[in-house]
Amino acid sequence: MITVEIRLYADLGRHTPDLRVGEPRSVAVPAGTTVGDLLTKLGILPEVVRLVFVNGAARPLDWELRDGDRVGIFPPIGGG
């Protein structure tokens, strides 16, 4: 098992009521877990995610997480 720190942003909190938006949370996942696997574990559909940052860099869904990674998950954000 590895531990990663996650933060959800904008309206993603509605998908995981036990996580508050912007609040860090440590999550234990099996070694070899990808960003996409993490989203599944959290109950977040990839379609509602626009960007995932791992340690400050944008990463694809097939990116393999490592122990101690910091993961920020962002939905599409509109504005004008």
N, C-alpha and C positions, 0 to 999 in steps of 0.2 A: 504494500500500500504506500501511496505517496499523499502528501497534503498540499493542496493549493488554496490560495486565498482568492475569493471571488467578490466582485462588486457588480451589482446590476444598476443600470441607469435608465432615466426617463420613465416610461410606463411599464417596463419589464417586471416591476414588482407585482403587477396584477397576475402574472403567471405563477408566481411562487409567493403566496401570502406570508410564509414564515421568514422571508428575507425582505429587509427594508432597502429601499433604493439608496445607493451610495454607501451603505453600511458594509464594511468588510466582514466576510464570513469564511472561516476555514472549513474545507470539505476534504474528507479522505476518499480517495478513489484508487482503483487498482493501477499498478504500474502499467504503462502502455495505453492509458486512457487518452483519447484525442479530445480536441475542443468540441467536436460534434457529439462524442460520447458524454461529455460533461453536460452539454445542453439537454440531452436526453435524460440524464440523471436528474436534472433540475426541473424537468417537465416543460422546457421551453422549446417550441418548434423552431427549427432553423429559419423558416420563412419570416419570422418576426424579428430576426436579428440582422442588423446591417453590418456591424463591425465587432470583431473580438480582438482585444489587445492582450498580448501576453508579455508581461514585463515591459510595457510601453511600446511594443511593436505590433502592428496589425498582422494577424495570422489567419490562415485558412482553417476550415473545419477539420481537415485531416492532420492538423498539427498535433504532434504528440507532446503531452504535458510532462513536466518534470517536477520533482519534489521542490517545494518552495516557490513555484511560479505564482505570479500575481496576474489574475485574469479579470479584465473589465469587459462587460457585455453591453452593447449598445443597440437599440432599435433604430430604424430609420427616423430621422428627425426632420420635420418640415418647418418652414418659416418663410418669411418674405419681406 
